[in-house]
């Protein structure tokens, strides 16, 4: 222990050892000591020397420290010392005491030293795995140094360490567990570690995202106070940006997880915006960048459109517009908010419509677009803010023909309101302002109002401007060319300062305006001064700054040639090409045209839609205009070199192609109509099929019900046949015992008569059915068919049915006669009973009494006779029913045989038709082959052909 006192404690007598010697002794102590306390003290001493003697400790003690991590896992204190020591030798943070003059050199040396030690450490991937296992230790003195060491390693050798962690089992999951640590120091350093880990590695970004990183980070942001939070919120936002930027999978996961809705509360800024701390500005700036990452123009159009819809539906766009129109917002936050709103509404019709409806909180209220344009054309506003407003206006008009029409309408005479400031007035004011930057911004903004919109290009030709008192108004197109040619006082005044910037802006506007618009080309060429001015500009040998103007003039003249409809005799396509060849030269013209794409600022503007320029003087090209130049350069070059004959041929080809296109279009329309008809027929077939199935089901159900009713009827019929005789005998017996009461007998007779009537009706129905069967059989028998033999076989059966019918008719006549007799008897009984009941006193007249008794005796004998006749009739009815049943069964058998014969006849007819069809096809083939043989010069026997035709005719006659 005296040794450590000498190193760590006071000064000892004699020469002092150097730092390298001390470190060597400590390393030997670490390697050779068997006691844990001695090793712990030696590692503690190395830690204290590691910052001052970083090179020596890293060179001599690295292997010993790694061995400590592997062998002394049970002691958390020595592990913490070892990890801290390694962090000190690997980390590149220099002490603050260094002089400023030595900062750059010292920092470079420190970076080299840290990279060297990091490379030595990660040569063995097991060392990284060892550090990852250290993260599972809950002890603060182990876990925190391990997190810091991994962060330092990632700063020095990010790519190599990412590849090792990616293949390590549960490597990313162990790092994600740091966000759930209750100790804020470890959690916050874990955020820094994950920031370094997710830089530029899409695979790790996906794994971290699917480890529920979005949920955890948003929870931390909410706990820390959102935009009002501290540096932890900033770290969370930086990590979220790493996970989402240029990673379509994570962006889709973020949207599908409804995390966009959780971003809305971030932008709830109060009315009092006076207290904006630097950290709040930083946090809100990063939050706006996150929104832009989700709707960036570089993302896929489908993903961007989906995120834009979600932002509108959850109210995020509305919240951003509130910040946009709020007062007291810092300039950089306002600028970034404008850029964010721009990309949220870019290409989204519903978002663009909402933005058009936003009004500024002024008196009177003004549209937000007007307020923003006022800032754009105001030269006192910051340059970055004016660029942001221009970008917002461009995004508002991107693929928005409705918005383009509204902007152009504010310039038309019929819609100008003298009492209010409109967007068109501001654009015209900026277009003819003395500020060249305002000229350029207004030109580009107006060009976007005409982008890919032929209708608005033609409408803008109607705009008239008042130049001065006493002079007639001029068109907007003419005024722009006047400024270009500097032909009047206004143009000379405007041309002061950045002359090139103003002229470039106007030339871009004119090129966009007349592109693909022959009417605008005609208006432009109608001014006799325009073409000479353009040819003079192109042919001159100007300086480097004017080359871009020459190239744009060549582009404008080329558009006049390519989209010329030859309506002006002096400026047809051919005459303009002759003019170029005489005044400029074709090769010189093409060379000047190429100046545009060769300009250094052209490629910078073509990279992304947002206008980002380091200074106002470099603000020359617009992103959409670079697309137009790329599209037109080749076709203009071809158009200039083409001869008149080539043009005529090309026009003929175009006409032919147009005709073909028209034919194709007609066929497409016909196919569409046929498709629609087929679809309708399919729907009808489907509905009819459904109806048929329903009717079949209903018919099956009705058939089953009919069968049930028939069964019930047969049962009731049997019961009725058994009960009728007993009921009749009981009625007659009771009547015999009733002394003089004839009303009951009359009632019973009525009941029997009703039964007889019903039985008679039933027999008549059965008789009608049999008549129908007999008539159908007669009609079938009378028809000449191949089944005549079957009809002759059934002749005897028909005779039997005729005989049966005559018997049934005779029995029916007897039943009718019996029915009339019973009716007469019933009426007579009723008359006598009525007379008996209405007579006076029987006891007074004995003669009358004897007479009535004789009548009663006669009636009794008549009733007995009637009973006997009823019994006989009942027996006849049973016999008739048996005959009817036998006739029904015979008719059913005959009908089944007839159906079978008809089926066989249909089958034979079908086979005969098929044979005739085959013969006809064969004859057609033979005829075609004979014709081909004749065409080839071969001799063909005409007799065979005639025989074949005769045979075919005979077959047709047989078929008839």
JOHUNOR-V101431 format. One line per field, one symbol per residue. ss: DSSP state (H for helix, E for strand, C for the rest). psi: psi as a letter, one per 20 degrees, with the letter a starting at -180 (. if undefined). A space follows every 10 residues. Layout:
BEGIN
ss = ???
psi = ???
END
This chain:
BEGIN
ss = CHHHHHHHCC CCCCCCCCHH HHHHHHHHHH HHCCCHHHHH HHHHHHHHHC CCCHHHHHHH HHHHHHHHHH HCCCCHHHHH HHHHHHHHHH CCCCCCCCCH HHHHHHHHHH HHHHHHHHHH HCCCHHHHHH HHHHCCCCCH HHHHHHHHHH HHHHHHCHHH HHHHHHHCCC HHHHHHHHHH CCCHHHHHHH HHHHHHHCCC CHHHHHHHHH CCHHHHHHHH HHHCCHHHCC HHHHHHHHHH HHHHCCCHHH HHHHHHCCCC HHHHHHHCCC CCCCCCCHHH HHHHHHHHHH HHHHCCCCCC HHHHHHHHHH HHHCCHHHHH HHHHHCCCCC HHHHHHHHHH HHHHHCCCHH HHHHHHCCEE CCCCCEEHHH HHHHHHCCCC CCHHHHHHHH HHHHHHHCCC HHHHHHHHHC CCHHHCCCCC CCHHHHHHHH HCCCCHHHHH HHHHHHHHHH CCCHHHHHHH CCCEECCCCC CCCEEHHHHH HHHHHCCCHH HHHHCCCCHH HHHHHHHHHH HHHHCCCHHH HHHHHHCHHH HHHHHHHHHC CCCCCCHHHH HHHHHHHHHH HHCCCCCCHH HCHHHHHHHH HHHCCHHHHH HHHCHHHHCH HHHHHCCCCC CCCCCHHHCC CCHHHHHHHH HHHHHHHHHH HCCHHHHHHH HHHHHHHHHH HHHHHHHHHH HHHHHHHHHH HHHHHHHHHH HHHHHHHHHH HHHHHHHHHH HHHHHHHHHH HHHHHHHHHH HHHHHHHCCC CCHHHHHHHH HHHHHHHHHH HHHHHHHHHH HHHHHHHHHH HHCCCCCHHH HHHCHHHHHH HHHHHHHHHH HHHHHHHHHH HHHHHHHHHH HHHHHHHCCC CHHHCHHHHH HHHHHHHHHH HHHHHHHHHH HHHHHHHHHH HHHHHHHHHH HHHHHHHHHH HHHHHHHHHH HHHHHHHHHH HHHHHHHHHH HHHHHCCCCC CHHHHHHHHH HHHHHHHHHC
psi = hhghhhghbr pqqappqrhh gghgghghgh hiphphhghg hghhhhghih ggmgggghgh ighhhhhghh hliiohghgg ggghghghih qjpqqiiqqh hjggghhggg gggghghghh hjhohhhhhg hhhhiipiph iggghhghgh ggghhgmggg hghghhippk ghhhhhihij piohgggghh ghghghhjoj ohghgggggi kkhgggghgg gghijchjab hhgggghhgh hhhhpknhgh gghgghjkih hiigihjnpr hokhnorhhg ggghghghhg ghhhkqiirq hggghghggh hghijgghhh hghhjrqjpq ghggghgghg hghhiojogh hhgghhipqq mrorpqqhgg gghhhhjoii qqghghhggg hghghhiokn hghghhghhi iqhijpoiiq prhgghghgh hkriphhhgg ghggghhhii pknhghghhi iipqppgrpi qqqqqhghhg hghgiliahg hhhhiqcngg gghgghhhgh ghgipknhgh gghgihoiig ghgghgghhq nrahhihggg ghhhgghhhh ghkpjkhphi lrgghhhhgg hghgpgghgh ghhihgiiqh ighghigqhp oophqhijnh qqghhhgggh hhgghgghhh iqrhghgggh gggggghggg hgghgghggg hgghgggggg hgggggghgg gggghggggg ghghgggghg ghggghgggh hhhgghhghh ghghhhipni nihghhghhg ghhgghgghg gghhghhhgh gggggghggh hiporikhhh hhhjgghhgg hgghghghhg hhgghgghgh ghgghgghgh ghhghhhjrc ohiiohghgh ghhhgghhhg hhgghhgghg ghhgghgghh gghgghhghg hgghhghggg hhghggghgg hgggghgghg gghgggghhg gggghijqpp ohhhghgggg ghhghghhh.
END
